[in-house]
Structure formats: C-alpha cells, structure tokens
C-alpha cells in the first residue's frame, strides 16, 4: 500500500525565545515492512544544527532557535510503500544490543499490576501468550485521551484503566519484559478508516520472539500492525522514540498545535 503522510507541528510563543533546542525523530527509514519513496522536512523559525543516526537506528535532527522567533513550524511529509508481514519485522540489528530491550525504564517499570497482567497471559506458544496479553490490555485499559500525559508510567496507566496508545504500548512493553521477552516502543503513523486528519501520530510495541525476531502488537486497536502502519522511530519507551523533544530557556509560554494526515 502506498501512503501519503503530512505531519505538521507548530509552536507559538508569547515572548521572544531565549534559546530552544529540539530533537526531531520524524524521518522513516526503509526496512522489512516499508520502503520510503520520498520524504522531506521543512523547518521555519529554527535552523538545523546536526543530523545523525542514533543508537536505536533513528534518523535524528537537532534544530535550534534564539532571539525574536514567536512561531516555529516543522513539517514532515512524504510517501511510503508498506507491506503486510503479519507484524513480523525480523531479526534484531543495530548498535543497541538485544539485552537492552529487556531492561526496565522509569516509564515501563513493572509493579504488582504489570506482573499480574503478565501472569494472566497463561500458557501456550510465545505468540499465543503475547496476543493474549495484547487482548487483555485492550480489555482493561480504555482509550481515553486526557487522562494521562507523556510522563505517565505504565503501572499508573494500568491502575487508571485508561490512557492513549502511548500508555497501551508502555504497558505491553513492561508486561512483555516481565514475561521474559525483550520489548521496544515504536512511534509512527496509522491510516485510519474513519478519518484522514488526526490529532497526533501513533504508537505500538514489539516483542522479540525466538525464531521470528521482532513481532509488532498494537494494544490500542487489538491487532498486529499491517500495511496501514508506517514506523518512524524505535526505543525502549516514549522518551527514546518521541517525534519531537527538547528544551526551552526563558520566560516564553509555549502553545503547541499538531496536525497529521495519513491517506492512501
């Protein structure tokens, strides 16, 4: 499937920006599940300082701004051809060792709730247990924007019984690690049937299964990702794979507006 994507992020400030530094992970790369046909990033109000591939394999850009800028916009757009691989993206590779994805992070630390969830996966093959885990998360955690934030940990979201795709992915990664599987967080895009325009990008998780390699699971939708998904960045949790992150110095207050369109 050929998907056309536009991801526009606009920052508005009520005063001049003393100094701003942002890290952008907005460039998908070709791999087993997709081929990038074209992609470009346009930046207005800031300048690119450096570009590099991080240790998780993410194409990363650093941009900065200072002085009188009151508006900064970043637009990532392009076309990607995707393939349905039943969620399987294959063997592990890259600078980050596989064991690193078995370690807990502050956002994916397993408490009593996560450990109980992992135990509820029961017996069976690895794939059966992981699909059961995904289904249980979807049953127990309602998709409800506004109840969590980017700093909400998996255990907290599970206790709240609500959250967004980021929380579903953190809960899955934490529980999969408690079950003995290396797991990672994926940020990217999903073509939705109901609407071309979206309020944010999407997130899901992957577990490393012996004999198969990385296998993707989207607890927010209860399926393994197919040709409607485009992967952009990978990490241990949201902090490693967030589309945009950074620091702002000064007294200016920031207002953020994000628009995403994904269409065939």
N, C-alpha and C positions, 0 to 999 in steps of 0.2 A: 504494500500500500504506500502511495506517495502522499506525505502530509506536508502541509504548508503551515508554518508557525510564525507568529509575531509575539514577542514578549517585551512590553514597554514598561519601564519603571521611571517614575517622575518624583523627584524630591523638591519640595518648596520650603524655603526658609524665610523667617520674618525679619532677619537681620543678616548682614554680611557674614560669610563663613570664614572664621579664623583659619582653620585648616581641616580638611577632610581627606581621609584615605579609605578607599573601598576596594574589596577583593571581589572580583566577578568570576563566577563559575557558570557561564551561560553558553558555552560552546560544546555541542555534542560532538562525539568522535565516532568514526565508523568502527563496526565490530560485528560479532556473530549475529546480532539481532537487527542491525540497521546499517545503512550506507548514507553518509551525508552528501547530498548532491550539491548544495550551496548553503553558505551561512556567512553572515556578517554582523558586526556590532557597530552601532553608531553612538557616539558619546557627545553630548552637548553640555557645556558648562564645566567640564573637567578634562584633564589630559591623561593619557595613558603613560605610565611610568615604566612598566616592565611586563613581560609576558613569559610564562613558564608552565611546564607540566609538573604538577605536584606529585608527592609520593603515592597518591591513590590513583594516579593516571588522569587527573582532571586538568583540562586546558584552562589555565588561570590567568587573569589580567589584574594588575593593580592600577588604579586610577586615583588621581588626587585633584584637589581644588583648594583655593585660598583667595581671600580678598572679597570682591564685591558680588560674587555669584549668589543669586537668590533662587535660582532654579537649575537643577541638574537633571538631565534625562539620559537614560540608557535604553537603547532599543536593540534587541537581538532578534534576527529574523532569518528565515531560510527554508529549505525544503529537505526532507529526509525520506528515504525509501526504507520501509520497515518490513520485517519478516516475522511470521508466527512460528516460534520454536517451542511452543508449549511452556514458555517461561524459562527454558534452559539456555544459559549463555556460555556454558562450557567451563574448561579448566581455569584455574586461578593463574594469573600472571601479573607482573608489575613489581615495583620496588617494595611495596608493603608486604611483609610475609603473611602467610595464611593465618598463623597463630595470633596475629594482632587482632583479627576479627573475632576471636574467641574471648577477648578481654572486655570486661565491663567498662562503661564510661559513666560520668555523672548523670547523663540523660537515660542510660539503659541499665542502671544498677538493679539487680533482682532482689526484691524483698519477698515477704511471705505471699503476697498476691501473685506475683510473677511466678514464683516457684510452684504454687498451687496450679496455676494455669499450665505450666509446663508438664506437671504430673497428669493433668486431665487429658493430655494428648494420647495417653493409653499405649496399647501395644500395636504391633503391625510393622510394615516396612517403613523406612525413613520417609518416603514420600507420603504414605498414608498418614503418618503421625503429623507431618508438617501441614498437610491440608486440613487435618482435624484441628490443629492449632489455629490456623487462619480462620476457619469457620467459627470457632469458639470466640475468638476476639471480636469478630463481626457481630456475634450474638450479644456479647456482654458490653461492648463499647459503642454507643450510638454516635453517628456522625452529627456533630452539633457545633458549628463554628461559634467562637466567642467564649467558650467555657475554659479554654486553655490558652497558653501562649508559647512562644518559641523556647522558653526556659522551663516548661513543664516536663517533668521526668515521667518515664513510663509507669512507674509504680503509682504515681499520683493520678495520672490519667485513667489508669485501670480502676482505682478507687472511686474516681468521679463518675465512671461509667459513661463518659462522653469525651469527645475530642474531634480532631480532624485527621487527615491522612498522615500527617507527621506523627501524631500520637499512636495511631494504629501501627505504623512502621516501627516506632521505638518499642512498643510492647512486643511486637513479633520478634524483633531482633533480640531483646532481652530474654524472652522465653526460649527462643531457639538456642541461644548460648547456654542457658541453664539446662537444656536438653543435650548439650554436647556438640552442637553444630556451630562452626564459625558463621557469623551473620553480618550483613552490611546494609547500610541505608542507601537508597537510590533516590535522587531527585531528577525530575524530568517533566514530561508532558503527556497528557492523555486526551485523545479525541473523544469527546462526549457526544452521545447520540442526541441529546436534547438541546444543546446549545453550542455554537461556535465560540462565543465570547465567554471567558472565565475570569474569576477574580484572583486567581493565583496559579502557580504551577502545581504539579502533583508529586507525590512521594509514595514509595513502596519499599519492600525489603527483599533481600535474597539470603538464602541459606546454602552453605556448601555441603553437598551430599556426596559421599564416596561413590565413585563410579559414574557420576553425572557431572560433577562440578557445581557451579553456581546455578541455583534454581530460584526464580522470582515468584513472589507472592504479594498480592495486593489485598490486605485485610479490609481496607475501606470499601472495596467492591466485591470481595469474596471470590476472586478469580486469580489465576496466574496470568500475568501480562501477555498480551497478544500483539497483533500488528497495529493496534491503536496507540501503543505506547512508544515514546521516544525517551531514551535515557540520556542524561546530560552529565551528572556528577555522582560520585560514589564516595562513601566514607563510613566510619564507624557509627556515626549518628548525624543529626541535622547540622551540627556545628562544622563537621568536615565537608559537607556537601551542599550547604545553603547557597542559593543562586547569587545573593549579594550580602556581604557583611562588611563591617568596617568601624571606624572611629570618627568622631566629630569633636573638635575642640572649639570652645567659645560658648556664647550665650544664646545663639540662634536656636529657635524651636523648629523641629522638622515635621513636615506633613508628607506622607507617602501615598502615592496612588499607583496601583499596578493594574495593567490590563494584559490579558493573554488571549490570543485567538489560535485555535487549532482546527484545521479543516482539511478534508481530502481534496 
